[in-house]
Amino acid sequence: MNKKIIILILGLIICGVGIYAICDSIVETVHAPSLSDVPQPLYENVLTSPPLPDHIEFCGEAVPLHLYWVKEGIDRELIIQCYQHSRTLLALKRSTRFFPVIEQILKEENVPDDLKYLCVAESNLENVVSPAKATGFWQFMETTGKNYGLEITEQVDERYHLEKSTLAACKYLKKLKSQFGSWALAAAAYNMGEAGLSTNMKEQQVDNYWELFLNQETSRYLSRCIAYKLIFENQELYNIRMASTEFYKPIDYKEIVATKSIEDLRIYCKENNILYRQLKELNPWLRSTKLTVGANKSYTLRVNN
C-alpha cells in the first residue's frame, strides 16, 4: 500500500513539473515577442551629402573644382560643418552680433568681405586662446599683434578688442596679399606664417595655393572657410531651421572715456552704478582688475546703457 502511495505521489510531482514547464513556455511566448514584432521608433538622422555648387569663388578668385583634391576637400569640410551641429549652430547665432562690425571694417579697409569667414574658421567667433597662445577672434600671436598696432600688456590685450583686432587683421592680410599675390595665398600665410609658406612655394616651385602640398591644417584652411561661406550664405539650401529671433542681437551699450588710472575696476563699477560683469563682457580686452592710464592716453570703455 505504501509503495502505491509513493508511486502516486511521484507521478503527481512529475505531472506538475511538466505542466509548469509548458505554462512557462506559453508565458514567454506571449510576453517576450521577437524584436521584429515590436514597433520601432522612426530613425530621423538622414545621412545625405550636402550640395556642392559647380562654381565657387572666394575673394573674387575662382576655386579650381576640376582638381579632385580641391572638390573633395571642400566636400569634406561641408560634411563636417553640416553634421557638427553644435559648433556650426553657435557660429551662426553669433554671426548676427559680430559680422556687422567685421563687415564694416573690411569694407572701409577695402578687404574682401569673404575674409570674415577666416574669423569663423580661426575662432568660431569667440575670444579663445589656442594651445600656441594665439588669442582672440582673429587668433593673433603676441608678436604679430604688436607689429600691427595692438596694445598687449598685463592689463590690456587688444587682441580681445573686436574692432581693433579686425583692423589689425585687415592690415596684415593686405600686406600678405601684396607679398604673395593672391588672397588665397594671403589666407594660407595668415594661417601658417609667412616663412613657412614662402619656403614651401620656393621648394615646390608653385605659386598657387590650391596646387601646393602643405601641412594638413593649412591645406584644409581655405576649404573650411569656403564651407562656412556656403552654409552661412545659403541657409535654406543647407536646411538650417532657425527663426530670426533665435540669432543673437548686437548688445546695446554706451561709452565712457577713462582719462585717469582706475586702481580697482570693481570698486569703480560700484561707485558708478555699473555692473562689473557687464563691464568685463563688453570690454574683454581688460585683462586685470585695474587700468593704468598713462600720460596723454585714454581708454574708451563700454558700459551697460
Secondary structure, DSSP 8 states (H G I E B T S, - for coil): -HHHHHHHHHHHHHHHHHHHHHHHHHHHHHH---GGGS---------------S--EETTEE--TTSHHHHHHHHHHHHHHHH-HHHHHHHHHHHHHHHHHHHHHHHHTT--GGGHHHHHHHHSSS--B-TT--BTTTTB-HHHHHHTT--BSSSBBGGG-HHHHHHHHHHHHHHHHHHHSSHHHHHHHHHH-HHHHHHHHHHHT---GGG----HHHHHHHHHHHHHHHHHH-TTTTT----GGGS-----EEEEEE-S-BS-HHHHHHHTT--HHHHHHH-TTB-SS-B---TT--EEEEEE-
